[in-house]
Amino acid sequence: MRKQARPLAVFGRNVRKVRAGSGLTQQRVGMIAHLDPTYISGIERGVRNPTLRIISRLAKALKVPVEKLCAGVRE
């Protein structure tokens, strides 16, 4: 049986993929979303557990629906 990736790691990979695909730096996303770039880094590494408000701010900053950032996230 294949082990599923941790939800925070999947979410973080989604954020990184969208951010990098948009040509944005962690610094720029942080400025747009009013978050510290080190917090963005922690999210992308799967070590931060962002609130729904933070997820919404990230989605808005990245100009994608929340669903795109949460794709594949399972408990």
N, C-alpha and C positions, 0 to 999 in steps of 0.2 A: 504494500500500500504506500502511495506517495504522500509524503508529509507536506502539508500546506504551509505557505509562508505566513509569518506573523502579520496581523492586520496593519500594524503601524509601519512595517517594512514595505508592504504593498502600497499603502497610501503614499509613503515617502517616495517610492520609485515613480509613482504616477505624477506626483508634483514635480519631481526632477525632470521627467520626460517632457511634460508640458512646458515647463520653464525653459529648458534647453532648446526645445523645438521652436519656441517663440523668440529665441535669441536674447533672452533676458538673463541678467546676472542675479545672484541671490541678493546682492546689494539693491538692485533696482526693484525687485519684487518687494523687498522689505520696505523701501521708500513708498511704493504705491500702496501697500497693505498696512502701512504704519506698524511694521514689525521689525525687530532687530534682525540683521542678516544672520547672526549666529543662531537665532531661533529657527529661521528658514533652513539652515544647515542641519540642525537637530531633527527637524521634521523629515527632511530628505534622507537622513541616516536612519530613521525609524526609532529614534530615542526620545522624541517628544510626542506627547499625546495631546494634540490640539483640540480645543473646544469647537463646538459647532459654529460659534461666531467667528473663530479664527479660520476655520475651513471655508466659511462663506466669504470672508475677506480675501483669502487666497484665490478662490475661484473668480471673484470679481477682478482682482489684480491681474490674473492670468487670462481673463476674458473667456472662461469656459464654464459650463454648468458644474455644479457640485458633483453631480453624478459621474462626470468624467474623472474627477480626482478620486472618487470612491470606488471606481470600477475594480471588481475582483476582490474587494475587502470582505472577508468573512471571519466570523468568530471561530 
